[in-house]
Amino acid sequence: MAFSLLSCQKELSFENSSPGNNNPAALLGTWKFIELKVAVESGSTFDNYGVPGRMVATYTATTQNNRGVLTVTTDKMKTTDLGYTLTAEVKMVTYLGGNPVDQPLYEQLDFEMPPSSASSNYQQAGSDSLYFPNGSIFDIPDTNGQQPPGPSDPAGARFTINGDTLVIKSAVNRSTIIKQGNDELEVTQKVNAAATFLKQ
């Protein structure tokens, strides 16, 4: 259950949650999916006649039409029929030599995650930290509305339980080098996410 954080121009973050009940036993059970808040940034480098350039696209959103449940056992987290819709305005900025070129461009992102199920092993490290060796069971669209290809990398997360509400936060960076002719370009994706669940 890994989410991802990326910060290229500035750090993307959520407010810290107040301390709650992080007893390992309190995490076990069935939780209804309430919402997912995300801050996503994608970037790609390019060369413009010897001048380094970078294109950066960002959006923030809170999912709607949320459904599904999360079941937590001592070593596994499983989602069942989890789905949502996401609507956001994507901001795109092009930089040359570190300076923005022209005005930002904006595009509308409308994404639907059809109900699906997945599972991931996890380990609890400390009173509020989780480690997912097999990566995320949540799919978050990139700024182009597509899900990132390939398996998720191992990731960590933090959780807080306040009463009957569970919040899991995670921050992950992805970076890939691709070749275009003789040039090597870096493509990055960063996502900061907070998922909220209600005890059943």
N, C-alpha and C positions, 0 to 999 in steps of 0.2 A: 504494500500500500504506500507507494512512494509518490510524493508530489515533487515539484521542482521549483527552485528559486533561481532567478538569474538577475544579476544587476549589471548593466552595461554602463548606462549614463548615471543612474542613481540606484540606491538600494530599494528594493520592493519589499515591504514588510507589513505585517498585521500587528494590531495592538496586542500586548501581552495579556493573557487571561489571568484572573485572580487565582490564587492557590486553591486547590480543591482536594477531593479524596482520591489519591493516586495509589491506594492499596491495590496490589495486583489482582486480588479476588474481585474487586469492584469493577474491573475491566471485563470480566467474563459475563457471557449472556448474550441476549439478542437486543439489537438496537435498531430503531427505525431511522432511516436516512432523512434528514431534515433539509440540509442545503450544503452547498460547496462554494466557498468564496475563493476566487483565483486572481492572481496577478501574473500575466504571461508576457514574456519578452523574447522575441526572436531577432537574431542579427546575422548578417552575412558580410564578409569583407570582399572587396574587389580592388582592382588597380585601374586607375584612369590616367593613362599616359605617364606612368611613373608616380602619380599622386595617390597615396593610399586612401581608399574610401570604405565606407561602411553604411549599410542600410539597416535600420532598426525599426521594428514594429512592436507595439505594445498594446495591451488592453487589460482592463480589470472588469470583473463581472461576478454576480451571484446567480447561481443556477435557479431555474424555475421548474414547475411541474415535476418536482422531485418524487421519486418512489423507490421502494426496495428496502431491504434490511441488511444489517451487518451482524454476523454471528461470530463471537469471539470465544475460542477455547484456550487452553493453556499454551498452545504453540501454533495456532493457526487462526487467521481471519478469513471469513468467507462472506462475499456479497451474494445476495439472491434477488433476481429481478430488479437490479438497480438501474435507474435511468433518470435522465433530466433533459431539459432544454437550456440553452445558453444564448443570450443576445448581448452583443457588445459593439462598441465603436472602436475600430482598430486605428491607431495613430501610427503613421509611417513617416520617418525622417531619414533623409540621406545626408551623409557627412562626407566632405572631402578635406583631407588634411586636418581632420579634427573639427572642422567648422560646418555648421548646418548649411545646406544648399536650399534656397527658396523657402517656401512655407510648407508646413507639414501637410500630408495628404491623409484623408480619412476614408475608411471603407466600413460597411456594415457587415458584421459577422452574425449569422444565425445558424446555430448548431443544435442538432438533436442527437442525444445518446440513447439509442433504443435499449429497453430493458435487457440486461444480460447478467450472467453470474460468473464469478471468478473466486479464486482462493489464493492465499499467500501465506507461507510460513513466516513467523516473526519470533523475536526474542525480546524480552524486557531487560533493559539495562538501566539500573538505577530506578528511582521512584517515579520518573516521568518521561523516560526515554524508551523508544522502540527501535528495533533494527529489523529490516526486511531484506533478507539475503537474496530473494528472487525478484525484488522490485515491486512496483505498484500494482494494485488491482483496480485502481481508478484511472480512467482514460480522460485526459484533458486535451482539448483541441489546440493545435498550434494557431498562430495568428492568421494562417491561410484557411482555417476551418478544417484541416486534416489532422488525423491522429498521427503522432510521430511514429515512424517505422521502427521495427526491430524491438527486441525485448527491453524491459526496463532494467536499469542498473541497480545494484544493491543500494539501499537508501535508509536513512534514519528519519525519525519523527519524534515529536513530543506530544503528550496527551494530558488533558486535564478533565477531571470529572467533578462537576458541581451539581449536587443533588442528583437528578435523573438525566442530566445532560452531559454528553461526552463530546469533546472537541479534540480532533487530531490534526496537528499542523506539521507540515514538512516543507523542506526547501531543497531543490535538486538542480544541479547544472548538467547540461548535456553539450558536448562540443564534438564536432566532426570535421575532418579535413577532406575536402573534395578537390578533384583536379579538373581544370578547364584548360585544355591545351597544355601549355607549359607552366600555367599558374596553379598554385595551391591556395584554395580559399577556405576560410574557417566559417562554419555555420554553427551557431549556438542556439540553444533554447533554454530558457530559465522560467521556472514556474514556482510561485509561492502559493500554497494552498492551505485552507482550513476547512475541514469537513466536520459538520455538526450532526449528532445523532441523539435520539431520545430513547431512554430505557423502556423495554417492553415487558 
